[in-house]
Amino acid sequence: MKVAIGSDHGGLSIKEEIKKMMDEAGIEYVDVGCDCTTSVDYPDYAIPVAEKVAAKEVDRGILICGTGIGMSIAANKVQGVRCALVHDLFSAKATREHNDSNVLAMGERVIGPGLALEIAKVWLDTDYEGGRHANRVGKITDYEARS
Ligand code: RB5
């Protein structure tokens, strides 16, 4: 498992917490930034992470901004990316099982580091179920291919 991770200034401290967790878990990652607390623009981090996932340079992506919303909107513009904005453990598991989400977005101004870490762990640990969900995910990839 290799992960690309990115944040803006609004998500920096949770990004650092998740990196520590991945270090401890032996999960390989590439950090695309940011590394400062001054104001930056979330698409500058969301798009590089999403592109690495789409190009299969990494298996998954994790993005954190203030709300997670800007990151998820930007990441979902990249073909092949299914970015889920998640702030609870039920959705973290369900979006892997049902949607095969390959990017996780969270908002540091919405949840604290404790919950964010648990969400990231569950999301990284849960497999896609396929089966009846494959047809639904396939309709999304078919639409992207036609666009
Ligand atoms: C930055 O102030 C904030 O807009 C950003 O972190 C994010 O919440 C955007 O969706």
Backbone and ligand atoms as CSV (ligand in chain L), in Angstrom:
chain,resi,resn,atom,element,x,y,z
A,1,MET,N,N,0.855,-1.208,0.000
A,1,MET,CA,C,0.000,0.000,0.000
A,1,MET,C,C,0.881,1.245,0.000
A,2,LYS,N,N,0.703,2.097,-1.013
A,2,LYS,CA,C,1.404,3.384,-1.049
A,2,LYS,C,C,0.360,4.488,-1.142
A,3,VAL,N,N,0.559,5.542,-0.370
A,3,VAL,CA,C,-0.429,6.608,-0.233
A,3,VAL,C,C,0.197,7.945,-0.616
A,4,ALA,N,N,-0.559,8.789,-1.317
A,4,ALA,CA,C,-0.176,10.195,-1.502
A,4,ALA,C,C,-1.034,11.016,-0.550
A,5,ILE,N,N,-0.408,11.950,0.167
A,5,ILE,CA,C,-1.136,12.755,1.144
A,5,ILE,C,C,-0.848,14.232,0.909
A,6,GLY,N,N,-1.879,15.059,1.091
A,6,GLY,CA,C,-1.701,16.493,0.918
A,6,GLY,C,C,-2.702,17.259,1.760
A,7,SER,N,N,-2.348,18.491,2.055
A,7,SER,CA,C,-3.267,19.361,2.800
A,7,SER,C,C,-2.994,20.801,2.403
A,8,ASP,N,N,-3.943,21.668,2.747
A,8,ASP,CA,C,-3.632,23.095,2.721
A,8,ASP,C,C,-3.275,23.492,4.155
A,9,HIS,N,N,-3.147,24.812,4.391
A,9,HIS,CA,C,-2.792,25.297,5.732
A,9,HIS,C,C,-3.845,24.876,6.763
A,10,GLY,N,N,-5.110,24.748,6.315
A,10,GLY,CA,C,-6.209,24.410,7.220
A,10,GLY,C,C,-6.221,22.956,7.649
A,11,GLY,N,N,-5.411,22.122,6.988
A,11,GLY,CA,C,-5.402,20.694,7.313
A,11,GLY,C,C,-4.036,20.171,7.698
A,12,LEU,N,N,-3.101,21.094,7.880
A,12,LEU,CA,C,-1.699,20.687,8.075
A,12,LEU,C,C,-1.480,19.816,9.313
A,13,SER,N,N,-2.090,20.167,10.441
A,13,SER,CA,C,-1.734,19.407,11.647
A,13,SER,C,C,-2.301,17.993,11.594
A,14,ILE,N,N,-3.486,17.798,11.004
A,14,ILE,CA,C,-3.994,16.424,10.864
A,14,ILE,C,C,-3.150,15.655,9.851
A,15,LYS,N,N,-2.692,16.329,8.793
A,15,LYS,CA,C,-1.795,15.636,7.845
A,15,LYS,C,C,-0.575,15.087,8.582
A,16,GLU,N,N,0.007,15.902,9.463
A,16,GLU,CA,C,1.198,15.448,10.184
A,16,GLU,C,C,0.866,14.266,11.107
A,17,GLU,N,N,-0.302,14.307,11.741
A,17,GLU,CA,C,-0.727,13.181,12.604
A,17,GLU,C,C,-0.899,11.900,11.787
A,18,ILE,N,N,-1.504,12.020,10.616
A,18,ILE,CA,C,-1.716,10.830,9.780
A,18,ILE,C,C,-0.385,10.282,9.277
A,19,LYS,N,N,0.561,11.161,8.969
A,19,LYS,CA,C,1.886,10.698,8.550
A,19,LYS,C,C,2.557,9.900,9.675
A,20,LYS,N,N,2.430,10.391,10.914
A,20,LYS,CA,C,3.011,9.658,12.058
A,20,LYS,C,C,2.382,8.270,12.173
A,21,MET,N,N,1.044,8.228,12.025
A,21,MET,CA,C,0.341,6.946,12.105
A,21,MET,C,C,0.831,6.007,10.995
A,22,MET,N,N,1.026,6.536,9.769
A,22,MET,CA,C,1.479,5.686,8.655
A,22,MET,C,C,2.922,5.236,8.875
A,23,ASP,N,N,3.756,6.106,9.470
A,23,ASP,CA,C,5.131,5.699,9.815
A,23,ASP,C,C,5.092,4.497,10.752
A,24,GLU,N,N,4.256,4.610,11.805
A,24,GLU,CA,C,4.162,3.532,12.805
A,24,GLU,C,C,3.604,2.248,12.191
A,25,ALA,N,N,2.682,2.399,11.221
A,25,ALA,CA,C,2.048,1.225,10.598
A,25,ALA,C,C,2.879,0.666,9.441
A,26,GLY,N,N,3.983,1.330,9.102
A,26,GLY,CA,C,4.815,0.866,7.992
A,26,GLY,C,C,4.176,1.089,6.635
A,27,ILE,N,N,3.313,2.099,6.537
A,27,ILE,CA,C,2.665,2.414,5.252
A,27,ILE,C,C,3.521,3.456,4.538
A,28,GLU,N,N,3.885,3.144,3.300
A,28,GLU,CA,C,4.716,4.046,2.512
A,28,GLU,C,C,3.856,5.213,2.014
A,29,TYR,N,N,4.391,6.432,2.018
A,29,TYR,CA,C,3.607,7.564,1.525
A,29,TYR,C,C,4.500,8.615,0.886
A,30,VAL,N,N,3.861,9.431,0.041
A,30,VAL,CA,C,4.519,10.609,-0.508
A,30,VAL,C,C,3.691,11.811,-0.080
A,31,ASP,N,N,4.365,12.817,0.484
A,31,ASP,CA,C,3.709,14.031,0.979
A,31,ASP,C,C,3.900,15.124,-0.071
A,32,VAL,N,N,2.786,15.562,-0.683
A,32,VAL,CA,C,2.890,16.597,-1.733
A,32,VAL,C,C,2.810,18.004,-1.139
A,33,GLY,N,N,2.757,18.134,0.190
A,33,GLY,CA,C,2.624,19.428,0.854
A,33,GLY,C,C,1.177,19.702,1.214
A,34,CYS,N,N,0.884,20.867,1.785
A,34,CYS,CA,C,1.803,21.962,2.047
A,34,CYS,C,C,2.582,21.688,3.332
A,35,ASP,N,N,3.618,22.516,3.551
A,35,ASP,CA,C,4.380,22.359,4.780
A,35,ASP,C,C,4.462,23.677,5.542
A,36,CYS,N,N,3.458,24.549,5.311
A,36,CYS,CA,C,3.487,25.850,5.986
A,36,CYS,C,C,2.100,26.188,6.524
A,37,THR,N,N,2.069,27.107,7.482
A,37,THR,CA,C,0.772,27.494,8.058
A,37,THR,C,C,0.232,28.768,7.405
A,38,THR,N,N,0.992,29.341,6.467
A,38,THR,CA,C,0.483,30.506,5.732
A,38,THR,C,C,-0.529,30.029,4.683
A,39,SER,N,N,-1.392,30.940,4.264
A,39,SER,CA,C,-2.512,30.575,3.406
A,39,SER,C,C,-2.055,30.102,2.014
A,40,VAL,N,N,-2.542,28.939,1.629
A,40,VAL,CA,C,-2.264,28.379,0.299
A,40,VAL,C,C,-3.600,27.960,-0.319
A,41,ASP,N,N,-3.568,27.490,-1.564
A,41,ASP,CA,C,-4.798,27.155,-2.292
A,41,ASP,C,C,-4.953,25.635,-2.399
A,42,TYR,N,N,-6.083,25.108,-1.883
A,42,TYR,CA,C,-6.262,23.644,-1.798
A,42,TYR,C,C,-6.153,22.915,-3.150
A,43,PRO,N,N,-6.561,23.510,-4.305
A,43,PRO,CA,C,-6.413,22.722,-5.549
A,43,PRO,C,C,-4.952,22.399,-5.872
A,44,ASP,N,N,-4.025,23.233,-5.374
A,44,ASP,CA,C,-2.602,22.991,-5.654
A,44,ASP,C,C,-2.095,21.714,-4.991
A,45,TYR,N,N,-2.846,21.173,-4.062
A,45,TYR,CA,C,-2.469,19.927,-3.365
A,45,TYR,C,C,-3.433,18.794,-3.723
A,46,ALA,N,N,-4.705,19.136,-3.898
A,46,ALA,CA,C,-5.693,18.101,-4.240
A,46,ALA,C,C,-5.393,17.488,-5.605
A,47,ILE,N,N,-5.086,18.308,-6.577
A,47,ILE,CA,C,-4.916,17.798,-7.946
A,47,ILE,C,C,-3.659,16.919,-8.069
A,48,PRO,N,N,-2.501,17.323,-7.517
A,48,PRO,CA,C,-1.344,16.415,-7.582
A,48,PRO,C,C,-1.587,15.066,-6.900
A,49,VAL,N,N,-2.270,15.071,-5.745
A,49,VAL,CA,C,-2.571,13.795,-5.082
A,49,VAL,C,C,-3.497,12.964,-5.965
A,50,ALA,N,N,-4.551,13.591,-6.490
A,50,ALA,CA,C,-5.508,12.866,-7.333
A,50,ALA,C,C,-4.824,12.328,-8.593
A,51,GLU,N,N,-3.934,13.107,-9.170
A,51,GLU,CA,C,-3.241,12.656,-10.389
A,51,GLU,C,C,-2.338,11.454,-10.105
A,52,LYS,N,N,-1.723,11.435,-8.946
A,52,LYS,CA,C,-0.881,10.270,-8.593
A,52,LYS,C,C,-1.735,9.016,-8.441
A,53,VAL,N,N,-2.926,9.178,-7.876
A,53,VAL,CA,C,-3.830,8.029,-7.738
A,53,VAL,C,C,-4.295,7.579,-9.123
A,54,ALA,N,N,-4.720,8.529,-9.948
A,54,ALA,CA,C,-5.235,8.193,-11.279
A,54,ALA,C,C,-4.156,7.523,-12.137
A,55,ALA,N,N,-2.910,7.973,-11.970
A,55,ALA,CA,C,-1.794,7.406,-12.752
A,55,ALA,C,C,-1.287,6.094,-12.154
A,56,LYS,N,N,-1.873,5.680,-11.028
A,56,LYS,CA,C,-1.483,4.453,-10.306
A,56,LYS,C,C,-0.035,4.515,-9.805
A,57,GLU,N,N,0.465,5.736,-9.581
A,57,GLU,CA,C,1.769,5.888,-8.915
A,57,GLU,C,C,1.646,5.503,-7.443
A,58,VAL,N,N,0.431,5.671,-6.914
A,58,VAL,CA,C,0.119,5.288,-5.534
A,58,VAL,C,C,-1.221,4.549,-5.570
A,59,ASP,N,N,-1.504,3.851,-4.464
A,59,ASP,CA,C,-2.770,3.104,-4.393
A,59,ASP,C,C,-3.925,3.986,-3.940
A,60,ARG,N,N,-3.647,4.896,-3.013
A,60,ARG,CA,C,-4.714,5.717,-2.418
A,60,ARG,C,C,-4.191,7.131,-2.159
A,61,GLY,N,N,-5.147,8.065,-1.963
A,61,GLY,CA,C,-4.795,9.434,-1.612
A,61,GLY,C,C,-5.566,9.890,-0.391
A,62,ILE,N,N,-4.946,10.767,0.406
A,62,ILE,CA,C,-5.605,11.366,1.570
A,62,ILE,C,C,-5.391,12.875,1.509
A,63,LEU,N,N,-6.496,13.625,1.654
A,63,LEU,CA,C,-6.460,15.086,1.545
A,63,LEU,C,C,-7.169,15.717,2.739
A,64,ILE,N,N,-6.567,16.761,3.295
A,64,ILE,CA,C,-7.192,17.454,4.430
A,64,ILE,C,C,-7.128,18.958,4.182
A,65,CYS,N,N,-8.269,19.616,4.314
A,65,CYS,CA,C,-8.305,21.076,4.323
A,65,CYS,C,C,-9.195,21.496,5.499
A,66,GLY,N,N,-9.663,22.727,5.501
A,66,GLY,CA,C,-10.470,23.179,6.631
A,66,GLY,C,C,-11.764,22.387,6.748
A,67,THR,N,N,-12.457,22.254,5.639
A,67,THR,CA,C,-13.735,21.527,5.626
A,67,THR,C,C,-13.636,20.173,4.941
A,68,GLY,N,N,-12.638,19.974,4.123
A,68,GLY,CA,C,-12.545,18.788,3.262
A,68,GLY,C,C,-13.318,18.959,1.960
A,69,ILE,N,N,-14.149,19.983,1.904
A,69,ILE,CA,C,-15.041,20.142,0.740
A,69,ILE,C,C,-14.255,20.559,-0.505
A,70,GLY,N,N,-13.434,21.588,-0.362
A,70,GLY,CA,C,-12.665,22.055,-1.525
A,70,GLY,C,C,-11.770,20.955,-2.069
A,71,MET,N,N,-11.113,20.235,-1.166
A,71,MET,CA,C,-10.235,19.134,-1.580
A,71,MET,C,C,-11.031,18.073,-2.343
A,72,SER,N,N,-12.221,17.724,-1.835
A,72,SER,CA,C,-12.983,16.653,-2.489
A,72,SER,C,C,-13.503,17.113,-3.850
A,73,ILE,N,N,-13.947,18.354,-3.936
A,73,ILE,CA,C,-14.427,18.860,-5.237
A,73,ILE,C,C,-13.293,18.816,-6.261
A,74,ALA,N,N,-12.122,19.322,-5.870
A,74,ALA,CA,C,-10.990,19.380,-6.811
A,74,ALA,C,C,-10.536,17.971,-7.203
A,75,ALA,N,N,-10.394,17.087,-6.229
A,75,ALA,CA,C,-9.897,15.726,-6.521
A,75,ALA,C,C,-10.840,14.987,-7.462
A,76,ASN,N,N,-12.153,15.203,-7.284
A,76,ASN,CA,C,-13.115,14.476,-8.115
A,76,ASN,C,C,-13.179,14.970,-9.561
A,77,LYS,N,N,-12.450,16.034,-9.877
A,77,LYS,CA,C,-12.335,16.476,-11.277
A,77,LYS,C,C,-11.349,15.626,-12.069
A,78,VAL,N,N,-10.524,14.846,-11.370
A,78,VAL,CA,C,-9.501,14.047,-12.051
A,78,VAL,C,C,-10.100,12.687,-12.412
A,79,GLN,N,N,-10.025,12.345,-13.698
A,79,GLN,CA,C,-10.650,11.106,-14.180
A,79,GLN,C,C,-10.085,9.884,-13.467
A,80,GLY,N,N,-10.961,9.048,-12.992
A,80,GLY,CA,C,-10.551,7.822,-12.309
A,80,GLY,C,C,-10.522,7.953,-10.804
A,81,VAL,N,N,-10.684,9.189,-10.315
A,81,VAL,CA,C,-10.661,9.410,-8.860
A,81,VAL,C,C,-12.074,9.384,-8.311
A,82,ARG,N,N,-12.236,8.646,-7.216
A,82,ARG,CA,C,-13.484,8.634,-6.449
A,82,ARG,C,C,-13.126,9.093,-5.042
A,83,CYS,N,N,-13.259,10.390,-4.834
A,83,CYS,CA,C,-12.877,10.982,-3.548
A,83,CYS,C,C,-14.103,11.091,-2.648
A,84,ALA,N,N,-13.990,10.550,-1.435
A,84,ALA,CA,C,-15.083,10.589,-0.460
A,84,ALA,C,C,-14.738,11.553,0.672
A,85,LEU,N,N,-15.651,12.471,0.933
A,85,LEU,CA,C,-15.521,13.387,2.075
A,85,LEU,C,C,-16.150,12.695,3.278
A,86,VAL,N,N,-15.350,12.400,4.286
A,86,VAL,CA,C,-15.799,11.534,5.390
A,86,VAL,C,C,-15.489,12.168,6.740
A,87,HIS,N,N,-16.499,12.167,7.614
A,87,HIS,CA,C,-16.298,12.679,8.974
A,87,HIS,C,C,-16.861,11.724,10.029
A,88,ASP,N,N,-17.106,10.465,9.643
A,88,ASP,CA,C,-17.575,9.486,10.631
A,88,ASP,C,C,-17.080,8.101,10.228
A,89,LEU,N,N,-17.033,7.209,11.205
A,89,LEU,CA,C,-16.444,5.887,10.979
A,89,LEU,C,C,-17.316,4.996,10.097
A,90,PHE,N,N,-18.647,5.128,10.227
A,90,PHE,CA,C,-19.542,4.324,9.385
A,90,PHE,C,C,-19.276,4.602,7.902
A,91,SER,N,N,-19.207,5.895,7.563
A,91,SER,CA,C,-18.991,6.272,6.156
A,91,SER,C,C,-17.601,5.875,5.677
A,92,ALA,N,N,-16.603,5.929,6.572
A,92,ALA,CA,C,-15.235,5.546,6.183
A,92,ALA,C,C,-15.219,4.100,5.683
A,93,LYS,N,N,-15.936,3.221,6.409
A,93,LYS,CA,C,-15.991,1.801,6.032
A,93,LYS,C,C,-16.865,1.627,4.790
A,94,ALA,N,N,-18.033,2.269,4.812
A,94,ALA,CA,C,-19.000,2.066,3.724
A,94,ALA,C,C,-18.465,2.570,2.383
A,95,THR,N,N,-17.746,3.676,2.392
A,95,THR,CA,C,-17.289,4.209,1.096
A,95,THR,C,C,-16.189,3.351,0.477
A,96,ARG,N,N,-15.449,2.625,1.301
A,96,ARG,CA,C,-14.499,1.661,0.732
A,96,ARG,C,C,-15.258,0.440,0.213
A,97,GLU,N,N,-16.179,-0.084,1.021
A,97,GLU,CA,C,-16.892,-1.310,0.640
A,97,GLU,C,C,-17.784,-1.091,-0.573
A,98,HIS,N,N,-18.460,0.053,-0.635
A,98,HIS,CA,C,-19.489,0.263,-1.664
A,98,HIS,C,C,-18.995,1.077,-2.861
A,99,ASN,N,N,-18.210,2.115,-2.595
A,99,ASN,CA,C,-17.830,3.049,-3.673
A,99,ASN,C,C,-16.420,2.809,-4.202
A,100,ASP,N,N,-15.658,1.950,-3.531
A,100,ASP,CA,C,-14.242,1.765,-3.890
A,100,ASP,C,C,-13.542,3.128,-3.959
A,101,SER,N,N,-13.829,3.998,-2.990
A,101,SER,CA,C,-13.202,5.332,-2.999
A,101,SER,C,C,-11.689,5.158,-2.934
A,102,ASN,N,N,-11.001,5.930,-3.769
A,102,ASN,CA,C,-9.538,5.826,-3.789
A,102,ASN,C,C,-8.857,7.067,-3.222
A,103,VAL,N,N,-9.652,8.075,-2.864
A,103,VAL,CA,C,-9.124,9.250,-2.157
A,103,VAL,C,C,-10.084,9.566,-1.005
A,104,LEU,N,N,-9.495,9.897,0.139
A,104,LEU,CA,C,-10.247,10.270,1.338
A,104,LEU,C,C,-10.007,11.754,1.615
A,105,ALA,N,N,-11.090,12.511,1.820
A,105,ALA,CA,C,-10.954,13.929,2.202
A,105,ALA,C,C,-11.582,14.130,3.571
A,106,MET,N,N,-10.932,14.964,4.382
A,106,MET,CA,C,-11.460,15.302,5.712
A,106,MET,C,C,-11.226,16.785,5.990
A,107,GLY,N,N,-12.001,17.322,6.927
A,107,GLY,CA,C,-11.894,18.735,7.299
A,107,GLY,C,C,-11.412,18.899,8.728
A,108,GLU,N,N,-10.274,19.568,8.865
A,108,GLU,CA,C,-9.681,19.749,10.209
A,108,GLU,C,C,-10.475,20.728,11.072
A,109,ARG,N,N,-11.301,21.572,10.425
A,109,ARG,CA,C,-12.139,22.479,11.211
A,109,ARG,C,C,-13.479,21.829,11.557
A,110,VAL,N,N,-13.657,20.593,11.105
A,110,VAL,CA,C,-14.916,19.872,11.336
A,110,VAL,C,C,-14.740,18.811,12.422
A,111,ILE,N,N,-13.641,18.054,12.338
A,111,ILE,CA,C,-13.373,16.997,13.322
A,111,ILE,C,C,-11.972,17.178,13.892
A,112,GLY,N,N,-11.732,16.559,15.037
A,112,GLY,CA,C,-10.421,16.635,15.681
A,112,GLY,C,C,-9.488,15.544,15.197
A,113,PRO,N,N,-8.232,15.610,15.640
A,113,PRO,CA,C,-7.227,14.650,15.176
A,113,PRO,C,C,-7.514,13.209,15.583
A,114,GLY,N,N,-8.130,13.005,16.743
A,114,GLY,CA,C,-8.413,11.633,17.199
A,114,GLY,C,C,-9.344,10.911,16.245
A,115,LEU,N,N,-10.464,11.539,15.922
A,115,LEU,CA,C,-11.424,10.927,14.998
A,115,LEU,C,C,-10.834,10.822,13.590
A,116,ALA,N,N,-10.110,11.852,13.166
A,116,ALA,CA,C,-9.513,11.815,11.817
A,116,ALA,C,C,-8.572,10.620,11.670
A,117,LEU,N,N,-7.790,10.348,12.709
A,117,LEU,CA,C,-6.863,9.209,12.651
A,117,LEU,C,C,-7.618,7.890,12.560
A,118,GLU,N,N,-8.691,7.761,13.348
A,118,GLU,CA,C,-9.478,6.521,13.309
A,118,GLU,C,C,-10.135,6.344,11.945
A,119,ILE,N,N,-10.650,7.437,11.382
A,119,ILE,CA,C,-11.258,7.382,10.044
A,119,ILE,C,C,-10.208,6.928,9.022
A,120,ALA,N,N,-9.030,7.535,9.089
A,120,ALA,CA,C,-7.978,7.181,8.121
A,120,ALA,C,C,-7.611,5.707,8.255
A,121,LYS,N,N,-7.495,5.204,9.497
A,121,LYS,CA,C,-7.127,3.786,9.698
A,121,LYS,C,C,-8.197,2.866,9.116
A,122,VAL,N,N,-9.456,3.129,9.447
A,122,VAL,CA,C,-10.548,2.281,8.944
A,122,VAL,C,C,-10.582,2.321,7.419
A,123,TRP,N,N,-10.467,3.519,6.856
A,123,TRP,CA,C,-10.532,3.683,5.405
A,123,TRP,C,C,-9.380,2.939,4.721
A,124,LEU,N,N,-8.186,3.016,5.304
A,124,LEU,CA,C,-7.030,2.328,4.712
A,124,LEU,C,C,-7.154,0.810,4.838
A,125,ASP,N,N,-7.823,0.349,5.896
A,125,ASP,CA,C,-7.901,-1.094,6.194
A,125,ASP,C,C,-9.062,-1.811,5.524
A,126,THR,N,N,-10.009,-1.084,4.955
A,126,THR,CA,C,-11.228,-1.720,4.449
A,126,THR,C,C,-11.130,-1.994,2.950
A,127,ASP,N,N,-11.535,-3.208,2.565
A,127,ASP,CA,C,-11.507,-3.605,1.153
A,127,ASP,C,C,-12.835,-3.298,0.462
A,128,TYR,N,N,-12.748,-3.097,-0.827
A,128,TYR,CA,C,-13.931,-2.939,-1.683
A,128,TYR,C,C,-14.648,-4.286,-1.767
A,129,GLU,N,N,-15.981,-4.259,-1.678
A,129,GLU,CA,C,-16.768,-5.505,-1.716
A,129,GLU,C,C,-17.034,-5.998,-3.134
A,130,GLY,N,N,-17.043,-5.084,-4.116
A,130,GLY,CA,C,-17.379,-5.503,-5.477
A,130,GLY,C,C,-18.824,-5.972,-5.534
A,131,GLY,N,N,-19.055,-7.088,-6.235
A,131,GLY,CA,C,-20.405,-7.650,-6.311
A,131,GLY,C,C,-21.397,-6.655,-6.880
A,132,ARG,N,N,-22.504,-6.450,-6.143
A,132,ARG,CA,C,-23.564,-5.568,-6.650
A,132,ARG,C,C,-23.088,-4.122,-6.804
A,133,HIS,N,N,-22.011,-3.778,-6.103
A,133,HIS,CA,C,-21.516,-2.400,-6.189
A,133,HIS,C,C,-20.719,-2.149,-7.476
A,134,ALA,N,N,-20.204,-3.222,-8.064
A,134,ALA,CA,C,-19.331,-3.069,-9.236
A,134,ALA,C,C,-20.084,-2.439,-10.411
A,135,ASN,N,N,-21.359,-2.847,-10.574
A,135,ASN,CA,C,-22.153,-2.284,-11.663
A,135,ASN,C,C,-22.335,-0.777,-11.478
A,136,ARG,N,N,-22.534,-0.360,-10.220
A,136,ARG,CA,C,-22.778,1.061,-9.912
A,136,ARG,C,C,-21.504,1.881,-10.126
A,137,VAL,N,N,-20.388,1.369,-9.616
A,137,VAL,CA,C,-19.121,2.076,-9.815
A,137,VAL,C,C,-18.790,2.091,-11.306
A,138,GLY,N,N,-19.115,1.000,-11.990
A,138,GLY,CA,C,-18.873,0.924,-13.433
A,138,GLY,C,C,-19.627,1.990,-14.206
A,139,LYS,N,N,-20.826,2.335,-13.742
A,139,LYS,CA,C,-21.587,3.388,-14.425
A,139,LYS,C,C,-20.887,4.740,-14.309
A,140,ILE,N,N,-20.182,4.951,-13.218
A,140,ILE,CA,C,-19.421,6.203,-13.051
A,140,ILE,C,C,-18.222,6.198,-13.994
A,141,THR,N,N,-17.491,5.081,-14.025
A,141,THR,CA,C,-16.309,5.042,-14.900
A,141,THR,C,C,-16.712,5.079,-16.377
A,142,ASP,N,N,-17.864,4.471,-16.714
A,142,ASP,CA,C,-18.362,4.545,-18.099
A,142,ASP,C,C,-18.677,5.992,-18.469
A,143,TYR,N,N,-19.322,6.699,-17.552
A,143,TYR,CA,C,-19.663,8.107,-17.820
A,143,TYR,C,C,-18.389,8.929,-18.031
A,144,GLU,N,N,-17.398,8.684,-17.173
A,144,GLU,CA,C,-16.142,9.422,-17.323
A,144,GLU,C,C,-15.502,9.140,-18.678
A,145,ALA,N,N,-15.544,7.882,-19.100
A,145,ALA,CA,C,-14.917,7.499,-20.373
A,145,ALA,C,C,-15.597,8.165,-21.560
A,146,ARG,N,N,-16.905,8.425,-21.430
A,146,ARG,CA,C,-17.662,9.068,-22.531
A,146,ARG,C,C,-17.488,10.582,-22.541
A,147,SER,N,N,-17.026,11.156,-21.433
A,147,SER,CA,C,-17.008,12.629,-21.294
A,147,SER,C,C,-15.763,13.249,-21.923
L,1,RB5,C1,C,-9.197,27.728,3.607
L,1,RB5,O1,O,-9.511,28.870,4.328
L,1,RB5,C2,C,-10.428,26.877,3.398
L,1,RB5,O2,O,-11.272,27.488,2.497
L,1,RB5,C3,C,-10.051,25.499,2.925
L,1,RB5,O3,O,-9.199,24.897,3.867
L,1,RB5,C4,C,-11.180,24.532,2.711
L,1,RB5,O4,O,-12.033,24.490,3.803
L,1,RB5,C5,C,-11.885,24.650,1.440
L,1,RB5,O5,O,-12.817,23.894,1.122
